[in-house]
């Protein structure tokens, strides 16, 4: 594992190396994904490799993104099956594993403007959005987000799942999928919009502003009519529920609504 990570570090040392060794990088990610299944749960790499996967999905290359998604999916599955999240939440467990690599990860968060420390589920969701836009990666990305959602919901149903849910619902919110997503929110209502904008999931303005912003970003980048209609209905419900949080979306929404 250390040898593979050493090669990965060398390949990712600069943009030119990434470009020149694209095929090699895709192969390294596939190798890491296979090796991880045999990694002892006590290994120092068992949780920190999550941040390798999360960094890889931020590289603007479809093949690297797809490989990163596959790596993250395996990491979550293995960690969950080894009861790594039994006594501590998924978010806290993985955030704790940043120790020792916090400095470069903090710099990356600063460059992207997305902070895992501030809100883990929304940070994950933001980095997954491009995967939901393209047919080639949509299924795998939705499956990964659902894994985050289900693992987190085993311990708590509340704001901790909000980012995952807000990213999934516009794409997975068709009638055939509602029954799969609604029970996780802990609500019996069949109105998915009221389930999303509820005291359980959106208890304060900060969370309200985050979900408004995420939905607006999805709206800005989708040309799928069913997603647009879903988001407009969700925003309408959100305004009724928490109008004070809505102004953060004006700059994003006005151009979309007037185009």
C-alpha positions as a Python dict, from the first residue, in 0.01 Angstrom:
ca = {
    (1, 'X'): (0, 0, 0),
    (2, 'X'): (280, 244, 89),
    (3, 'X'): (452, 184, -246),
    (4, 'X'): (128, 254, -437),
    (5, 'X'): (69, 573, -237),
    (6, 'X'): (427, 683, -303),
    (7, 'X'): (372, 646, -679),
    (8, 'X'): (40, 831, -648),
    (9, 'X'): (212, 1119, -469),
    (10, 'X'): (472, 1139, -745),
    (11, 'X'): (211, 1138, -1023),
    (12, 'X'): (8, 1411, -851),
    (13, 'X'): (309, 1629, -775),
    (14, 'X'): (218, 1891, -1037),
    (15, 'X'): (-41, 1959, -1312),
    (16, 'X'): (192, 1855, -1595),
    (17, 'X'): (264, 1522, -1429),
    (18, 'X'): (-109, 1465, -1389),
    (19, 'X'): (-168, 1534, -1756),
    (20, 'X'): (124, 1322, -1877),
    (21, 'X'): (41, 1027, -1650),
    (22, 'X'): (-338, 1024, -1673),
    (23, 'X'): (-364, 656, -1764),
    (24, 'X'): (-119, 564, -1488),
    (25, 'X'): (-321, 759, -1233),
    (26, 'X'): (-643, 581, -1333),
    (27, 'X'): (-462, 250, -1289),
    (28, 'X'): (-326, 352, -948),
    (29, 'X'): (-676, 442, -829),
    (30, 'X'): (-809, 105, -946),
    (31, 'X'): (-521, -67, -764),
    (32, 'X'): (-592, 125, -442),
    (33, 'X'): (-959, 33, -467),
    (34, 'X'): (-878, -338, -489),
    (35, 'X'): (-609, -328, -222),
    (36, 'X'): (-830, -146, 25),
    (37, 'X'): (-1062, -445, 57),
    (38, 'X'): (-770, -641, 211),
    (39, 'X'): (-640, -361, 432),
    (40, 'X'): (-656, -443, 806),
    (41, 'X'): (-898, -224, 997),
    (42, 'X'): (-611, -132, 1229),
    (43, 'X'): (-401, 9, 945),
    (44, 'X'): (-307, 376, 971),
    (45, 'X'): (-435, 413, 616),
    (46, 'X'): (-783, 271, 677),
    (47, 'X'): (-956, 606, 735),
    (48, 'X'): (-703, 855, 596),
    (49, 'X'): (-743, 700, 248),
    (50, 'X'): (-1091, 851, 247),
    (51, 'X'): (-926, 1191, 202),
    (52, 'X'): (-722, 1059, -89),
    (53, 'X'): (-1046, 956, -258),
    (54, 'X'): (-1215, 1284, -176),
    (55, 'X'): (-918, 1476, -320),
    (56, 'X'): (-923, 1269, -640),
    (57, 'X'): (-1288, 1351, -714),
    (58, 'X'): (-1193, 1719, -714),
    (59, 'X'): (-966, 1670, -1017),
    (60, 'X'): (-1143, 1783, -1334),
    (61, 'X'): (-1114, 1459, -1528),
    (62, 'X'): (-1410, 1223, -1582),
    (63, 'X'): (-1208, 902, -1554),
    (64, 'X'): (-1030, 1013, -1238),
    (65, 'X'): (-1360, 1128, -1088),
    (66, 'X'): (-1522, 791, -1164),
    (67, 'X'): (-1226, 607, -1012),
    (68, 'X'): (-1240, 828, -704),
    (69, 'X'): (-1610, 753, -661),
    (70, 'X'): (-1542, 378, -679),
    (71, 'X'): (-1261, 411, -422),
    (72, 'X'): (-1480, 611, -182),
    (73, 'X'): (-1764, 360, -218),
    (74, 'X'): (-1535, 71, -122),
    (75, 'X'): (-1387, 267, 170),
    (76, 'X'): (-1732, 346, 314),
    (77, 'X'): (-1850, -13, 270),
    (78, 'X'): (-1543, -164, 437),
    (79, 'X'): (-1537, 87, 723),
    (80, 'X'): (-1907, 38, 786),
    (81, 'X'): (-1882, -342, 780),
    (82, 'X'): (-1595, -327, 1030),
    (83, 'X'): (-1815, -120, 1268),
    (84, 'X'): (-1589, 186, 1243),
    (85, 'X'): (-1894, 409, 1286),
    (86, 'X'): (-2053, 218, 1574),
    (87, 'X'): (-1940, 449, 1856),
    (88, 'X'): (-1879, 768, 1660),
    (89, 'X'): (-2056, 928, 1368),
    (90, 'X'): (-1930, 885, 1012),
    (91, 'X'): (-1847, 1256, 986),
    (92, 'X'): (-1659, 1277, 1316),
    (93, 'X'): (-1470, 954, 1250),
    (94, 'X'): (-1346, 1073, 911),
    (95, 'X'): (-1275, 1428, 1030),
    (96, 'X'): (-1062, 1285, 1311),
    (97, 'X'): (-855, 1103, 1049),
    (98, 'X'): (-742, 1438, 903),
    (99, 'X'): (-494, 1463, 1189),
    (100, 'X'): (-144, 1463, 1044),
    (101, 'X'): (-266, 1565, 698),
    (102, 'X'): (-475, 1864, 805),
    (103, 'X'): (-248, 2133, 655),
    (104, 'X'): (-273, 2028, 286),
    (105, 'X'): (-642, 1939, 323),
    (106, 'X'): (-715, 2280, 478),
    (107, 'X'): (-536, 2449, 188),
    (108, 'X'): (-744, 2250, -58),
    (109, 'X'): (-1064, 2343, 128),
    (110, 'X'): (-957, 2707, 111),
    (111, 'X'): (-899, 2688, -265),
    (112, 'X'): (-1237, 2524, -332),
    (113, 'X'): (-1424, 2734, -76),
    (114, 'X'): (-1582, 2415, 62),
    (115, 'X'): (-1516, 2331, 427),
    (116, 'X'): (-1563, 1981, 563),
    (117, 'X'): (-1508, 2112, 914),
    (118, 'X'): (-1799, 2357, 881),
    (119, 'X'): (-2052, 2110, 742),
    (120, 'X'): (-1945, 1761, 639),
    (121, 'X'): (-2255, 1647, 448),
    (122, 'X'): (-2280, 1963, 238),
    (123, 'X'): (-1906, 1952, 161),
    (124, 'X'): (-1940, 1593, 37),
    (125, 'X'): (-2253, 1680, -161),
    (126, 'X'): (-2089, 1980, -330),
    (127, 'X'): (-1802, 1767, -456),
    (128, 'X'): (-2046, 1503, -583),
    (129, 'X'): (-2266, 1740, -786),
    (130, 'X'): (-2068, 1712, -1111),
    (131, 'X'): (-2107, 1335, -1094),
    (132, 'X'): (-2486, 1370, -1082),
    (133, 'X'): (-2486, 1584, -1397),
    (134, 'X'): (-2350, 1323, -1637),
    (135, 'X'): (-2517, 991, -1733),
    (136, 'X'): (-2184, 805, -1720),
    (137, 'X'): (-2131, 881, -1351),
    (138, 'X'): (-2480, 959, -1222),
    (139, 'X'): (-2569, 610, -1099),
    (140, 'X'): (-2242, 554, -913),
    (141, 'X'): (-2249, 903, -760),
    (142, 'X'): (-2610, 866, -642),
    (143, 'X'): (-2524, 526, -495),
    (144, 'X'): (-2229, 675, -304),
    (145, 'X'): (-2439, 962, -169),
    (146, 'X'): (-2703, 712, -63),
    (147, 'X'): (-2436, 517, 126),
    (148, 'X'): (-2333, 835, 311),
    (149, 'X'): (-2700, 902, 385),
    (150, 'X'): (-2786, 552, 508),
    (151, 'X'): (-2477, 511, 727),
    (152, 'X'): (-2529, 853, 887),
    (153, 'X'): (-2902, 795, 937),
    (154, 'X'): (-2831, 481, 1144),
    (155, 'X'): (-2708, 708, 1425),
    (156, 'X'): (-2912, 1023, 1373),
    (157, 'X'): (-3182, 1165, 1150),
    (158, 'X'): (-3136, 1540, 1142),
    (159, 'X'): (-2915, 1811, 991),
    (160, 'X'): (-2626, 1565, 955),
    (161, 'X'): (-2801, 1401, 656),
    (162, 'X'): (-2929, 1724, 501),
    (163, 'X'): (-2651, 1776, 245),
    (164, 'X'): (-2680, 1423, 108),
    (165, 'X'): (-3058, 1441, 94),
    (166, 'X'): (-3065, 1782, -75),
    (167, 'X'): (-2828, 1657, -346),
    (168, 'X'): (-3015, 1331, -403),
    (169, 'X'): (-3376, 1446, -406),
    (170, 'X'): (-3372, 1652, -728),
    (171, 'X'): (-3232, 1353, -921),
    (172, 'X'): (-3386, 1068, -720),
    (173, 'X'): (-3710, 1244, -629),
    (174, 'X'): (-3929, 1086, -894),
    (175, 'X'): (-4240, 907, -760),
    (176, 'X'): (-4086, 559, -782),
    (177, 'X'): (-3806, 665, -547),
    (178, 'X'): (-3999, 864, -288),
    (179, 'X'): (-4078, 565, -70),
    (180, 'X'): (-3707, 482, -48),
    (181, 'X'): (-3604, 830, 62),
    (182, 'X'): (-3896, 950, 276),
    (183, 'X'): (-3866, 693, 558),
    (184, 'X'): (-3506, 800, 621),
    (185, 'X'): (-3620, 1151, 713),
    (186, 'X'): (-3828, 1012, 998),
    (187, 'X'): (-4138, 1181, 858),
    (188, 'X'): (-4463, 1010, 770),
    (189, 'X'): (-4574, 1291, 538),
    (190, 'X'): (-4591, 1199, 171),
    (191, 'X'): (-4503, 1558, 82),
    (192, 'X'): (-4132, 1531, 11),
    (193, 'X'): (-4090, 1909, 21),
    (194, 'X'): (-4234, 1937, 372),
    (195, 'X'): (-4009, 1649, 477),
    (196, 'X'): (-3704, 1832, 348),
    (197, 'X'): (-3796, 2168, 502),
    (198, 'X'): (-3884, 2062, 854),
    (199, 'X'): (-3759, 2137, 1204),
    (200, 'X'): (-3601, 1792, 1207),
    (201, 'X'): (-3371, 1856, 910),
    (202, 'X'): (-3352, 2237, 893),
    (203, 'X'): (-3354, 2361, 1253),
    (204, 'X'): (-3184, 2696, 1192),
    (205, 'X'): (-3102, 2966, 936),
    (206, 'X'): (-2750, 2833, 871),
    (207, 'X'): (-2882, 2497, 753),
    (208, 'X'): (-3161, 2671, 565),
    (209, 'X'): (-2911, 2889, 379),
    (210, 'X'): (-2700, 2584, 290),
    (211, 'X'): (-2988, 2386, 146),
    (212, 'X'): (-3120, 2688, -46),
    (213, 'X'): (-2773, 2745, -191),
    (214, 'X'): (-2717, 2381, -286),
    (215, 'X'): (-3056, 2355, -460),
    (216, 'X'): (-2988, 2680, -645),
    (217, 'X'): (-2650, 2555, -767),
    (218, 'X'): (-2810, 2233, -894),
    (219, 'X'): (-3080, 2438, -1067),
    (220, 'X'): (-2819, 2660, -1230),
    (221, 'X'): (-2639, 2359, -1378),
    (222, 'X'): (-2922, 2130, -1489),
    (223, 'X'): (-3125, 2127, -1808),
    (224, 'X'): (-3342, 1834, -1696),
    (225, 'X'): (-3700, 1953, -1668),
    (226, 'X'): (-3801, 1718, -1386),
    (227, 'X'): (-3507, 1837, -1174),
    (228, 'X'): (-3591, 2202, -1241),
    (229, 'X'): (-3956, 2150, -1149),
    (230, 'X'): (-3862, 1962, -833),
    (231, 'X'): (-3626, 2237, -720),
    (232, 'X'): (-3877, 2516, -787),
    (233, 'X'): (-4135, 2330, -577),
    (234, 'X'): (-3879, 2270, -303),
    (235, 'X'): (-3774, 2634, -300),
    (236, 'X'): (-4139, 2741, -279),
    (237, 'X'): (-4188, 2520, 27),
    (238, 'X'): (-3860, 2644, 173),
    (239, 'X'): (-3961, 3007, 142),
    (240, 'X'): (-4280, 2935, 335),
    (241, 'X'): (-4085, 2747, 601),
    (242, 'X'): (-3783, 2977, 643),
    (243, 'X'): (-3806, 3300, 438),
    (244, 'X'): (-3514, 3464, 621),
    (245, 'X'): (-3269, 3212, 470),
    (246, 'X'): (-3380, 3257, 110),
    (247, 'X'): (-3202, 3586, 12),
    (248, 'X'): (-2866, 3405, -13),
    (249, 'X'): (-2985, 3252, -341),
    (250, 'X'): (-3085, 3572, -524),
    (251, 'X'): (-2766, 3608, -730),
    (252, 'X'): (-2792, 3246, -845),
    (253, 'X'): (-3167, 3227, -905),
    (254, 'X'): (-3253, 3556, -1078),
    (255, 'X'): (-3049, 3489, -1397),
    (256, 'X'): (-3193, 3136, -1419),
    (257, 'X'): (-3552, 3248, -1372),
    (258, 'X'): (-3528, 3530, -1625),
    (259, 'X'): (-3346, 3334, -1896),
}
